[in-house]
Amino acid sequence: MTAWLVHLYTASSALVGFLALTRIFYDRYRDAFFWIAVAVVIDASDGALARRAGVGSRLPHFDGARLDDIVDYLTYVFVPAFFVWHALLVPDRWAMAVVAAMLLSSAYGFGRMDAKTADHFYTGFPSYWNIVVFYLYVAGWPPVANLLILLVLAVLVFVPIRYVYPSRTPVLRTLTMALGLGWTALMFAMVWQLPDVSRPMLWLSLVFPAYYLVLSLALDRRRARA
């Protein structure tokens, strides 16, 4: 029973993603980002729960990893792509091209056999579109700047740089988890403040993404030299 409850917890992200879509459709962006943040929390915690419950051995006929990929594609890719289109984050004539780049590049990324490596890294930009879109919306940058950022990230899906798997990469895992928890709290606080987010809080929240990027690049470079 416990194993099924863990899978149900993972699957609940599908409902959360649907709720986010409905909020976007009705221009309730603050509510949409709340549900997007909830999906991040579910995704960050369901793996640990699954390992603790031993779902692989208790339900060997059910593929929890596949379920996780399905709901992650919805909440990390499809919902943010819809937001980019609906909120006019990019120039209108480029909107569908950007949406296509996000959806198709991430479809490739999710389909890679080495998308998650045996030593717990992601290969290629790990489709953090939900986080990227939140920052683009809060920052209020020109649509052309958003366009360039999103297209560059779509290309990076295909570049075999290895990125830290926050909850599983062993190097500095405790620090990564601690910073990640603090960042999650800041994200919810910023969502609460929408549409007028405190600039000091915004800059403070960027500490963790910067740390994550630097650590990922450093570890990838160290692996390349080995």
C-alpha positions as CSV (number, residue, x, y, z in Angstrom):
1,M,0.0,0.0,0.0
2,T,2.8,2.4,0.9
3,A,4.5,1.9,-2.5
4,W,1.2,2.7,-4.3
5,L,0.8,5.9,-2.2
6,V,4.3,7.0,-3.3
7,H,3.4,6.5,-6.9
8,L,0.1,8.4,-6.4
9,Y,2.1,11.2,-4.9
10,T,4.3,11.4,-8.0
11,A,1.2,11.2,-10.2
12,S,-0.4,14.0,-8.4
13,S,1.9,16.3,-10.3
14,A,-0.2,15.7,-13.3
15,L,-3.2,17.3,-11.5
16,V,-1.0,20.1,-10.2
17,G,0.2,20.8,-13.8
18,F,-3.4,20.9,-15.0
19,L,-4.3,23.4,-12.3
20,A,-1.3,25.5,-13.4
21,L,-2.6,25.4,-17.0
22,T,-6.0,26.6,-16.0
23,R,-4.6,29.5,-14.0
24,I,-2.5,30.6,-16.9
25,F,-5.5,30.4,-19.2
26,Y,-7.4,32.8,-17.0
27,D,-4.4,35.2,-16.5
28,R,-4.0,34.2,-12.9
29,Y,-0.2,34.0,-13.1
30,R,0.5,34.2,-9.4
31,D,-1.7,31.1,-8.8
32,A,-0.1,29.4,-11.8
33,F,3.4,29.8,-10.4
34,F,2.2,28.6,-7.0
35,W,1.2,25.3,-8.5
36,I,4.3,25.2,-10.6
37,A,6.3,25.5,-7.3
38,V,4.2,22.8,-5.7
39,A,5.2,20.5,-8.6
40,V,8.9,21.2,-8.0
41,V,8.5,20.2,-4.4
42,I,6.8,17.0,-5.3
43,D,9.5,16.2,-7.9
44,A,12.2,17.0,-5.4
45,S,10.8,14.7,-2.7
46,D,9.1,11.8,-4.4
47,G,12.4,10.0,-5.3
48,A,13.6,9.9,-1.7
49,L,10.1,8.6,-0.7
50,A,10.3,5.9,-3.4
51,R,13.7,4.7,-2.3
52,R,12.6,4.7,1.4
53,A,9.5,2.7,0.6
54,G,11.4,0.3,-1.7
55,V,8.9,0.7,-4.5
56,G,11.1,-1.0,-7.1
57,S,11.1,-4.3,-5.2
58,R,7.5,-4.1,-3.9
59,L,6.0,-3.2,-7.3
60,P,8.5,-4.5,-9.9
61,H,5.8,-4.5,-12.6
62,F,5.2,-0.7,-12.3
63,D,7.8,1.7,-13.8
64,G,7.9,4.7,-11.4
65,A,10.7,6.3,-13.4
66,R,8.5,6.4,-16.5
67,L,5.7,7.9,-14.5
68,D,8.1,10.5,-13.1
69,D,9.2,11.4,-16.6
70,I,5.6,11.8,-17.9
71,V,4.6,14.2,-15.1
72,D,7.9,16.0,-15.3
73,Y,7.5,16.7,-19.0
74,L,4.1,18.2,-18.3
75,T,5.1,20.4,-15.3
76,Y,8.7,21.3,-16.3
77,V,8.2,21.7,-20.1
78,F,4.6,21.8,-21.4
79,V,3.2,24.2,-18.7
80,P,6.1,26.7,-19.0
81,A,5.9,26.5,-22.8
82,F,2.2,27.4,-22.6
83,F,3.1,30.2,-20.2
84,V,5.6,31.7,-22.7
85,W,3.0,31.7,-25.4
86,H,0.1,33.0,-23.2
87,A,2.1,35.7,-21.3
88,L,3.7,37.0,-24.4
89,L,7.2,36.6,-23.0
90,V,8.7,36.6,-26.5
91,P,7.9,38.6,-29.7
92,D,4.6,37.3,-31.0
93,R,6.0,36.3,-34.4
94,W,8.5,34.1,-32.7
95,A,6.2,32.6,-30.0
96,M,5.4,29.3,-31.8
97,A,9.0,28.8,-32.8
98,V,10.1,29.2,-29.2
99,V,7.4,26.9,-27.9
100,A,8.4,24.3,-30.5
101,A,12.1,24.6,-29.5
102,M,11.2,24.1,-25.9
103,L,8.9,21.1,-26.4
104,L,10.9,19.3,-29.1
105,S,14.3,19.8,-27.5
106,S,13.0,18.5,-24.2
107,A,11.3,15.6,-25.8
108,Y,14.8,14.7,-27.1
109,G,16.3,15.3,-23.7
110,F,13.8,13.1,-21.9
111,G,14.2,10.4,-24.5
112,R,18.0,10.1,-24.1
113,M,19.2,6.8,-22.5
114,D,21.8,8.8,-20.7
115,A,19.5,11.6,-19.6
116,K,20.3,10.6,-16.0
117,T,23.7,9.0,-15.7
118,A,24.6,6.1,-13.4
119,D,26.6,8.4,-11.2
120,H,23.6,10.8,-10.8
121,F,24.1,13.6,-13.2
122,Y,21.8,15.0,-15.9
123,T,23.1,15.1,-19.5
124,G,22.3,18.3,-21.3
125,F,20.3,21.2,-20.0
126,P,17.8,19.4,-17.7
127,S,14.7,21.2,-18.9
128,Y,14.3,23.6,-16.0
129,W,11.9,25.7,-18.1
130,N,9.5,26.2,-15.2
131,I,12.3,28.0,-13.2
132,V,13.6,29.9,-16.2
133,V,10.2,31.2,-17.2
134,F,9.5,32.3,-13.6
135,Y,12.7,34.4,-13.6
136,L,12.0,35.9,-17.0
137,Y,8.6,36.9,-15.9
138,V,9.7,38.4,-12.7
139,A,12.7,40.2,-14.2
140,G,10.5,41.8,-16.9
141,W,13.2,41.8,-19.5
142,P,12.5,42.7,-23.1
143,P,10.8,40.0,-25.2
144,V,13.8,39.8,-27.5
145,A,16.1,39.0,-24.6
146,N,13.8,36.3,-23.4
147,L,13.7,34.9,-26.9
148,L,17.5,34.6,-27.0
149,I,17.8,33.1,-23.6
150,L,15.1,30.4,-24.3
151,L,16.6,29.5,-27.7
152,V,20.1,29.2,-26.2
153,L,18.8,26.9,-23.5
154,A,17.0,24.8,-26.1
155,V,20.3,24.3,-27.9
156,L,22.0,23.4,-24.6
157,V,19.7,20.4,-24.2
158,F,21.7,18.8,-27.0
159,V,25.2,19.8,-25.6
160,P,26.5,16.9,-23.4
161,I,27.4,19.0,-20.4
162,R,26.6,17.1,-17.2
163,Y,24.5,18.9,-14.7
164,V,24.1,18.2,-11.0
165,Y,21.2,16.0,-9.9
166,P,20.4,18.1,-6.8
167,S,19.1,15.4,-4.6
168,R,21.5,12.6,-5.7
169,T,24.9,13.9,-6.9
170,P,27.2,13.0,-4.0
171,V,29.7,15.9,-4.4
172,L,28.7,18.6,-1.9
173,R,25.2,17.0,-1.6
174,T,24.5,18.3,1.9
175,L,25.3,21.9,0.9
176,T,23.3,21.5,-2.3
177,M,20.3,20.3,-0.5
178,A,20.6,23.0,2.2
179,L,20.8,25.8,-0.4
180,G,18.0,24.1,-2.4
181,L,15.7,24.2,0.6
182,G,16.5,27.8,1.2
183,W,15.9,28.6,-2.4
184,T,12.6,26.8,-2.4
185,A,11.4,28.9,0.5
186,L,12.5,32.1,-1.3
187,M,10.6,30.9,-4.4
188,F,7.4,30.6,-2.5
189,A,7.9,34.0,-0.9
190,M,8.5,35.6,-4.3
191,V,5.4,33.9,-5.7
192,W,3.4,35.3,-2.8
193,Q,4.7,38.8,-3.7
194,L,3.8,38.6,-7.4
195,P,3.5,40.7,-9.5
196,D,5.8,43.1,-7.5
197,V,8.7,40.9,-6.2
198,S,11.3,42.5,-3.9
199,R,14.5,43.0,-5.9
200,P,16.8,42.1,-3.0
201,M,14.9,38.9,-2.6
202,L,15.1,38.2,-6.3
203,W,18.9,38.7,-6.3
204,L,19.3,36.6,-3.2
205,S,17.3,33.8,-4.8
206,L,19.8,33.7,-7.7
207,V,22.6,32.5,-5.3
208,F,21.4,28.9,-5.6
209,P,21.1,28.8,-9.4
210,A,24.5,30.4,-9.7
211,Y,26.0,27.8,-7.3
212,Y,24.3,25.0,-9.2
213,L,25.7,26.2,-12.5
214,V,29.2,26.7,-11.3
215,L,29.3,23.3,-9.5
216,S,27.9,21.6,-12.6
217,L,30.4,23.1,-14.9
218,A,33.3,22.4,-12.5
219,L,32.4,18.8,-12.1
220,D,31.8,18.3,-15.8
221,R,35.2,19.9,-16.5
222,R,36.9,17.6,-13.9
223,R,35.3,14.6,-15.5
224,A,36.5,15.6,-18.9
225,R,40.1,15.9,-17.6
226,A,40.0,12.5,-15.9
